[in-house]
Amino acid sequence: MKKFALLLFLLNSAFLFAQKEVSGVVKDKTGSPLPGVNIVEKGTSNGVSTDFEGGFRIKVKEGAILIYSYVGFSTVEKASSGDKLIIILDESEGQILSDVVVVGSRNAKRTVVNSAVPIDIINVKDVTTQSGKMEINELLQYVAPSFNANKQSGSDGADHVDPASLRGMGPDQTLVLINGKRRHQSSLINLFGTRGRGNTGTDLNAIPAASIKRIEILRDGAAAQYGSDAIAGVINIVTNDNVKEFTGAITYGAFNTDAKGDFPEGTANTKGFRLDQKGNGNSFGKDQKFDGGSLKIAANYGVPIGTKGGYVNVTGEFLNKNKTLRPGFDFRKGFGEAEIKGVNLFVNLAIPIADKTEFYAFGGSNFRDTDAYAFTRNDGERVVEAIYPGGYTPRITSKINDNSIAAGIRTESGGGWKFDFSNTLGKNKFSYDIKGTINASLVEKSPTEFNAGGHSLLQNTTNFDVSKNYGDVLKGLNVAFGTEFRIEQFEIFAGEVGSYATYDTNGVPITNPATQSAPTIPNPDYDPTDPTSSPTIPRPGGSQGFPGYSPANEVNKSRNNFSLYTDLELDVTEAFMVSGAVRFENYSDFGSTLNGKLASRLKLTDHINLRGSVSTGFRAPSLAQIYYNLHFTNFSSAGATEVLLSANDSEITKSFGIEKLNEEKAINASLGFTANFGDFTATIDGYLINVKDRIVLTGYFDAPALGNNSKAQFFVNGVDTKTKGVDIVLAWKKTINENRFGATLVGNINDMKIDKVHNGNLPANQFFGERDKAFLLASAPPNKFGLNLNYGRKWFDAGLAFTRFSEVKLLDYQMDEDPEDYRTSPTETEAQVLANQKKAATDTYGAKIVTDLTLGFKVSKSTKISIGANNLLNIYPDQQDDWVEAGGYWDAVQMGFNGAYYYARLGFNF
């Protein structure tokens, strides 16, 4: 209570200082207003952004200096004197990448254009008002060159949390920060036919887009600077700190249901159908031309605290997104994007408590209720006709709670030393409810809904960071060092008994298979001449669609990590800069690691910089990869297979010869240049990422000791990979009279190779076979290019974007068939037969171009209406046969499987 009273006293005291209100308008040299210009009171964090008319209003202390900055324009500092300020920004000397950034360098003076490593700066307000993308992953997919994310279907938890990655690496090989502080990961681990199989990742969609000021993407190995997970790079999300500005939007959109293509006879109608969500998910409602209707309401407002730059900024978002349904191989199969109902809240605040000292805090809470299709059960031992005549499509529904809070104190000594002490706590909880399902071993007595349990991940990180800039050492030396202590805890909690148990004929859970047996049905494939064939098939237990976690699956494990780092950056001359970092980390569960980084930038001319880096990196195995375990059913062309995903520390895992998980080790190198010629800016960066002992999910091992038709699967340090590529960003911006033009080309060319598979004496095809390799390689698409064109004049603006997604190849379940089935000649060698099989199993998703269009109309000083379409031409991935992993016509390829999306948005700024 004493601490709370002190905080209230500080808050109230802050209001006693004198302040004045300043207003004005910001324009370019042609006189056109500039919306979204950042205005900050110098020496404080007090700031606002200009509205649609370029206007602003801010309270500052007497004699304050205001700093005006805007992407593409030179930064201007002006005194706050005068009643109505008119500020003119000159873009002739502007640099589109001139923003000071948090990631990539701990030098507070370092900007993107003079950084030694490639960094993208994404102004989220611009992106969200010029596209129909609803979530952060969707936004980044289309504006960041090497960022990839896509929706899933039929992939269990991955239908609810989108895997995302940089430069084709795993979702867990990119570190996410919020305002420079480490963000916790999701507790979900990706399985089945998803991108990032065997990986955890950070749920970016848990952060409301309306709370974000900008996103910084460091596309370079940074484990030596920031620690584990930063092999591919770092995404830093900087949240809003503006005050006295109420912004928001109401957006609604829907998908065109006209799935193009000549679909085979017997598949679902390709237009105007939907599943009955109130029933078992197999009966059709009335025809509809649109589905996936999405409503998003977002609002953001900031309030000043005192007169010395204190503020509190609050964001709220609501999202209601319906399912989509697209053709499946069987007309009863549900295939499409999950339904989402979500509420997001985020708060960011800072309170000055002394001269050059402030208390800060930020955090949020995200809740999502999701509903996704599982695989259809058409007939056989998993169908009870009395409950679901003709079969059923179970639905996996989840409740995701994601909460975080960070707090700290920043101060600067009289000698220029900056100190930052903080603590960040985050937790992700994922609970499953399975609906439209049964426990087949209960036959007619089975419920149709089950609580299936779930999992959670908690992370608490304490940081102490120190830095100082010495301007008199050559042309400037920045020194930074610090320490971090992190605690992680992973849990799996059990569901209700019926979600995981198998019952005997008396309806009692089976605990002794020798005396208890499950109900059976006749075996349609029974062969009396085959002694291994049985005349009956037992009905399986557990909830269909997703089996519940049992007490045997329960986990409550934790670990801690301690690290020390130092980071030096020296401007040897005005043209030449060199930097280095060293980081030591110690994990309580696997030991220590030491990593380093060197980077440099050379100014070749006034307009061209050469830059490069080399570093070592690592990623610690996640707690989920070490302890996750589950018994599930996998469906393929051969039917259902019972699979045990065994924890890495279990005796079963050891009995198969699987070793204890260790860290992934990486070597990163990059070389590139930046060029700036007035209205034109270019960055081109090549990279090489070698990862040793990469953690992957194995294929299925034969495990007859676990029961009939049973398999086992494990997490292993299974492969070494080599990834090389090029990132390209070309940008041009020009104002001619009152016409504003802009063009940006972003691109990524990427090539991943598997250098080695560490299967030892284990069967290669079971340890990490051809299908597993194909999934890993498909997570690194060969290329992606995007061309974004923008035009604006007074009250009107328009945007046209073309995104080309490259060809992706996957291997389907034909790779699991007998290779002899693919022999075309008695004289063919074994290698030729395997080549025939691989050719037949290859599913090729050809390159596609997706077109987005948006039109904006400013109807008043503070209100804007936008209409547009994502995937305007209704482009779909290529059709495949019925051997694919996802169970529908399309796997989780880059462009998605929903078709055209039309939307309208009402935006406001007061």
PyMOL commands that set and color helices and strands:
alter all, ss='L'
color gray80, all
select helices_A, chain A and resi 2-14+124-129+136-143+156-159+171-173+204-206+209-211+223-226+380-382+440-445+497-500+551-553+623-627+651-655+704-706+764-768+770-778+813-816+819-822+830-841
alter helices_A, ss='H'
color red, helices_A
select strands_A, chain A and resi 20-28+38-41+47-49+55-60+65-70+73-79+84-89+119-123+147-149+164-166+174-178+181-182+212-218+233-239+246-256+290-305+310-321+339-354+357-373+395-412+418-435+449-470+477-493+520-522+536-538+555-571+576-587+591-603+608-619+630-636+639-645+664-677+680-697+701-702+710-713+715-736+739-757+783-793+796-805+808-811+842-845+848-860+863-870+901-909
alter strands_A, ss='S'
color yellow, strands_A
deselect
rebuild
show_as cartoon
